[in-house]
């Protein structure tokens, strides 16, 4: 099989004129990716209503950048509360909905499988029910994960038409979220029963890294936490290969996808991969060694104890996004690591982190 992975190319610009004044309903806005997207949308002039639980870590990017002050409204609530979600969306009257609220960790899903399925599956159902009841919505992007595919440990990228699966509760819950999205699109949101056309797509990204992530049991946050506390870095699966990408890479894909859904409807209402450059599918140990080479005195060791199952090899094929959305990854892995170092250094020095983030967003937009 030909390896049609993710390759560099000319990108479509993020259209500031399109986003200016758009009403956006963003779930998961207090999380790592949600905070970055809230910043980006706000810088584009969008009116953002966020819906999420309180940030799950301290420190966290949402509070450090005072992102609440940038939003039209920040609703602190649970995606599992369908009635409250419905009220919040009706009040916001959004044109565009981006669903990022999730239980996002593989290892946590082994500890809390019921909660993982409730949040990731029924949370998606609640979100799409709220969309059905909100007459202002034009387009919806449901953010899932690269782990939604049935992993065969292939050395080539998974394409959007590959079978869904999931060994662990997190991965399978996201595959379920994909199936829910497809069923709602076919049954209710594509002018079948409800008499409305709402363009709904799903987005599958790789292993997202960037400044401001303090999640537990996630590689780069664990590395940074160990460095900042002068502890040895402990890694579990040094040979596992993942599609690493800076957080702004998939976010740019979500924005382009949402815009095309809004403008062209069902033509873009399907599943989309947003992964890194082919060469940036690297082993865990490569990432650790690269970061240790930057911070003097940093070192690591491998935890050889028994670990829950995680996929060894994962890669995405992004040729569909390249051909139809004109989306390509822009920052390679070393650039992504440089941006993490820039953010972490600013954090250590007590600098104003929102300025660092806004600068990185500007740098990324200029790279387009």
C-alpha positions in Angstrom: 0.0 0.0 0.0 1.3 3.5 -0.9 2.1 5.6 2.2 0.0 8.7 1.9 0.9 10.4 5.1 1.0 14.1 6.0 3.3 16.2 3.9 4.2 19.9 3.8 2.6 22.2 1.3 0.9 25.6 0.9 -1.8 26.2 3.5 -5.0 28.1 3.3 -5.0 31.1 5.5 -7.2 31.3 8.6 -9.9 33.8 7.4 -10.1 36.6 10.1 -12.9 38.3 8.2 -15.0 35.1 8.3 -14.5 34.6 12.1 -14.9 38.2 13.1 -18.3 38.5 15.0 -19.1 34.8 14.5 -20.9 33.3 17.5 -19.0 30.1 18.6 -20.0 27.6 21.2 -16.9 25.7 22.4 -17.1 22.8 24.9 -14.0 21.9 26.8 -12.8 25.5 26.7 -10.9 25.3 30.1 -8.7 22.4 28.9 -5.3 22.6 27.3 -6.5 22.5 23.7 -9.7 24.4 24.5 -7.7 27.3 26.1 -5.5 27.6 23.1 -8.5 27.6 20.7 -10.3 30.2 22.9 -7.3 32.5 22.6 -7.1 32.0 18.9 -10.8 32.5 18.3 -10.8 35.6 20.5 -7.9 37.0 18.5 -9.9 36.5 15.3 -12.8 38.5 16.8 -15.2 35.6 17.4 -17.8 35.8 20.2 -17.0 32.6 22.2 -19.3 30.9 24.7 -17.4 28.2 26.6 -19.0 25.2 28.3 -16.7 23.1 30.5 -15.8 21.8 33.9 -13.3 23.8 36.0 -9.7 23.3 34.8 -8.6 19.9 36.0 -5.0 20.9 37.0 -3.3 23.6 38.9 -1.6 25.4 37.3 -3.5 25.6 34.1 -3.4 27.7 30.9 -7.0 28.9 31.3 -6.3 30.7 34.6 -2.7 31.7 33.8 -3.9 33.6 30.7 -7.2 34.9 32.2 -9.0 33.4 29.2 -12.4 33.9 30.9 -12.0 37.6 30.4 -11.7 37.1 26.6 -15.0 35.2 26.3 -18.5 36.3 25.8 -19.5 33.8 28.5 -17.8 31.0 30.4 -20.3 28.4 31.6 -18.8 26.0 34.2 -20.9 22.9 33.9 -20.8 19.2 33.0 -21.3 17.9 29.5 -23.3 15.0 31.0 -25.9 17.5 32.2 -28.0 17.5 29.0 -30.7 20.0 30.2 -28.1 22.5 31.3 -26.1 22.2 28.1 -29.3 22.7 26.1 -30.1 25.9 28.1 -26.6 27.2 27.6 -26.6 26.7 23.9 -30.0 28.2 23.4 -28.9 31.3 25.4 -25.7 31.6 23.3 -27.4 31.1 19.9 -24.2 30.0 18.2 -23.6 29.7 14.5 -20.7 27.3 15.0 -20.2 24.6 17.6 -16.8 23.0 18.3 -17.0 20.0 20.7 -13.8 19.3 22.6 -15.1 18.4 26.1 -13.8 14.9 26.9 -12.1 12.5 29.3 -8.9 12.6 27.2 -6.5 10.2 28.9 -5.9 6.5 28.0 -4.6 5.5 31.5 -7.4 7.4 33.3 -9.9 5.4 31.2 -8.6 2.2 32.7 -9.2 3.6 36.2 -12.6 5.2 35.4 -14.2 3.4 32.4 -17.8 4.3 33.3 -17.0 8.0 33.5 -15.0 7.9 30.3 -17.9 6.4 28.4 -20.4 8.8 30.0 -18.4 11.8 29.1 -17.1 10.8 25.7 -20.2 9.0 24.4 -23.2 10.4 26.2 -21.5 13.8 26.2 -21.5 13.7 22.4 -25.2 12.6 22.4 -26.1 15.5 24.7 -24.2 18.0 22.5 -25.9 16.9 19.3 -29.3 16.9 21.0 -28.6 20.5 22.0 -27.6 21.3 18.4 -30.9 19.8 17.2 -32.8 22.1 19.5 -30.9 25.3 18.7 -32.1 27.0 15.5 -29.0 29.2 15.0 -26.4 26.4 14.5 -25.0 26.0 11.0 -21.9 23.9 11.5 -20.5 21.5 14.1 -17.0 20.0 14.5 -16.7 17.1 16.9 -13.1 16.6 18.0 -12.2 13.0 18.6 -8.7 11.4 18.3 -6.4 9.4 16.1 -6.9 6.5 18.6 -10.4 5.9 17.3 -9.1 3.6 14.6 -8.9 -0.1 15.0 -5.1 -0.3 15.5 -3.3 -2.9 13.5 0.2 -1.6 14.3 0.6 -0.6 10.6 3.6 1.4 9.4 1.5 3.6 7.2 -1.1 6.2 8.2 -4.8 5.4 8.9 -7.2 7.0 6.5 -10.7 8.3 7.3 -12.4 5.3 5.8 -10.4 2.7 7.9 -12.4 0.7 10.5 -13.0 2.2 13.9 -12.1 0.4 17.0 -10.3 0.9 20.3 -8.5 -1.5 22.7 -8.9 0.6 25.8 -12.0 2.5 27.1 -10.7 5.9 26.0 -10.0 4.8 22.4 -13.2 2.9 22.0 -15.3 5.7 23.6 -13.9 8.0 21.0 -14.8 5.5 18.2 -18.3 5.4 19.7 -18.4 9.2 19.6 -17.6 9.0 15.9 -20.4 6.5 15.3 -22.8 8.8 17.3 -21.8 11.7 15.1 -22.4 9.8 11.9 -25.8 8.5 13.1 -27.0 12.0 14.1 -25.7 13.5 10.8 -27.6 10.8 8.8 -30.7 10.7 10.9 -31.4 14.2 12.1 -29.0 16.9 10.9 -28.9 16.3 7.1 -32.5 17.2 6.3 -33.8 13.6 6.9 -36.2 13.9 9.9 -35.8 17.3 11.4 -36.1 19.2 8.1 -32.9 21.1 8.8 -29.4 21.0 7.3 -26.7 21.3 9.8 -23.2 20.4 8.6 -21.5 18.0 11.1 -17.9 16.7 10.8 -15.5 14.9 13.1 -11.8 15.7 13.4 -9.1 13.2 14.4 -5.7 14.7 15.5 -2.4 13.1 16.6 -0.6 13.4 20.0 -0.9 17.2 20.7 1.9 18.9 22.5 2.5 22.6 23.5 3.1 25.0 26.3 0.6 25.1 29.1 -0.3 21.4 29.3 -0.1 20.1 32.9 -2.1 16.9 32.5 -1.0 13.9 34.4 0.1 10.7 32.6 0.8 12.6 29.4 4.4 12.5 28.1 5.5 16.1 27.6 3.7 17.5 30.7 5.3 14.7 32.8 8.7 15.6 31.3 8.3 19.3 32.0 7.0 18.7 35.5 10.0 16.5 36.3 12.4 19.2 34.9 10.8 22.0 36.9 11.0 20.0 40.1 14.6 18.7 39.5 13.4 15.1 39.4 14.4 12.3 37.0 12.0 11.8 34.1 10.3 8.4 34.2 9.0 7.0 30.9 6.9 3.9 30.4 6.9 2.9 26.7 10.1 4.2 25.2 9.6 2.5 21.8 6.0 3.6 21.3 5.7 5.7 18.1 3.1 8.5 18.1 2.2 11.3 15.6 3.4 14.3 17.6 2.2 17.8 16.6 2.1 21.2 18.1 -1.4 22.1 19.4 -1.8 24.9 16.9 -1.6 22.4 14.0 -4.9 20.6 14.6 -6.6 23.7 15.8 -5.9 25.3 12.4 -7.5 22.3 10.8 -10.6 22.6 13.0 -11.0 26.3 12.1 -10.6 25.6 8.4 -13.1 22.7 8.6 -15.6 24.7 10.6 -15.4 27.5 8.0 -15.9 25.2 5.1 -18.8 23.4 6.8 -20.4 26.8 7.3 -19.9 28.0 3.7 -20.4 24.7 1.8 -22.4 22.4 4.1 -22.6 18.7 3.6 -19.7 18.6 1.1 -17.4 18.7 4.1 -19.6 16.9 6.6 -17.5 13.8 7.2 -14.4 12.6 9.1 -11.0 14.4 8.8 -7.5 13.6 9.9 -5.1 16.4 11.0 -1.8 14.8 11.7 1.9 15.9 11.7 4.5 15.6 9.0 5.4 12.0 8.2 8.9 12.3 9.7 7.4 13.5 13.1 6.0 10.1 14.0 8.7 9.5 16.6 9.3 7.1 19.5 8.7 8.3 23.0 12.4 8.0 23.8 13.3 10.3 20.9 11.1 13.1 22.4 12.7 12.6 25.9 16.2 12.7 24.6 15.5 15.8 22.5 14.1 17.7 25.5 16.8 16.5 27.8 19.4 17.8 25.4 18.0 21.3 25.8 17.7 21.4 29.6 21.0 21.0 31.4 21.0 18.3 34.1 17.7 16.7 32.8 17.9 12.8 32.7 15.4 9.9 32.4 14.9 6.3 33.2 12.5 3.6 31.9 9.8 2.3 34.2 10.0 -1.5 33.6 6.9 -2.4 35.7 3.8 -3.9 34.0 1.8 -1.2 32.2 -1.8 -1.1 30.8 -1.9 -1.8 27.1 -1.3 1.1 24.7 -0.8 1.0 21.0 2.9 0.8 19.9 2.6 2.5 16.5 0.1 5.1 15.3 0.2 7.4 12.3 -2.3 9.4 10.3 -2.9 9.9 6.6 -3.9 13.5 6.0 -4.1 13.4 2.2 -7.8 14.1 2.3 -7.3 17.4 4.3 -4.5 18.4 2.0 -6.5 17.8 -1.2 -9.9 19.2 -0.1 -9.2 21.7 2.7 -5.7 22.8 1.5 -4.5 22.0 5.0 -0.9 20.8 5.7 1.2 20.6 8.9 3.5 23.6 9.1 5.7 23.2 12.2 7.9 20.2 12.5 8.5 18.4 15.8 11.7 20.3 16.6 9.9 23.6 16.1 7.1 22.4 18.3 9.6 21.5 21.1 11.2 25.0 20.7 7.8 26.5 21.3 7.4 24.4 24.4 10.8 25.5 25.7 9.9 29.2 24.9 6.6 28.9 26.9 8.2 27.0 29.9 11.1 29.4 30.1 8.6 32.3 30.2 6.6 30.5 32.9 9.8 30.0 35.0 10.6 33.7 34.7 7.1 34.8 35.7 6.4 36.5 32.4 2.9 37.3 31.1 2.0 34.0 29.4 -0.9 35.3 27.4 1.6 37.4 25.5 3.7 34.3 24.8 0.7 32.4 23.5 -0.6 35.3 21.3 2.9 35.6 19.8 3.0 31.9 19.0 -0.4 32.1 17.4 0.9 35.0 15.3 4.0 33.1 14.4 2.0 30.1 13.3 -0.4 32.2 11.2 2.5 33.9 9.5 3.9 30.4 8.7 0.7 29.8 6.7 
